[in-house]
Amino acid sequence: MSELSIRCALPDDDEELARLDRATWSPLHAVAPRPQPPYRPFFDERHVPGDCLVAEADRRILGYVLLGFPTPLEANAHVRQIQGFVVAEEARGRGVGRALIRAITEEARRRGARRLTLRVLGHNTPARRLYESEGFVVEGVLPEEFLLAGEYVDDVLMGRRL
């Protein structure tokens, strides 16, 4: 892998990001059913290119992270939430995910956030370890919140101060 760069997504990245999303779908991290044709665009009214950072090497997107607001309420406008995070299978274990988490943490800080939160499935040990190593702590657990592939799975709420 050549040098990794992190950049803001562009509208033209939509198709490549949608393909990456479909290729990495797994009950380890997805609560929605496996995407089926006709496929939806990656970007929508809730998630625009300016809210997405991509990791790129050799002119190929290897991962992304989406930043959003947990609610539309002014009372918690100081909080940002990671609302999507994917690393291509072949790029895992090479620091791509860590680079994205660090970049989105800085971006949230730059946008004036005081806290950064996320939700992760209880059985997603690799993601939980990464988040913990980057300063996120478990702030709550919704036991057996999802039924995925015949198994009940906890929804783990994590966060950190910025």
Secondary structure, DSSP 8 states (H G I E B T S, - for coil): ----EEEE--GGGHHHHHHHHHHT--TTT--S----SS---S--SSS-GGGEEEEEETTEEEEEEEEE-S-S-GGGTTEEEEEEEEE-GGGTTTTHHHHHHHHHHHHHHHTT-SEEEEEEETT-HHHHHHHHHTT-EEEEEEEEEEEETTEEEEEEEEEEE-
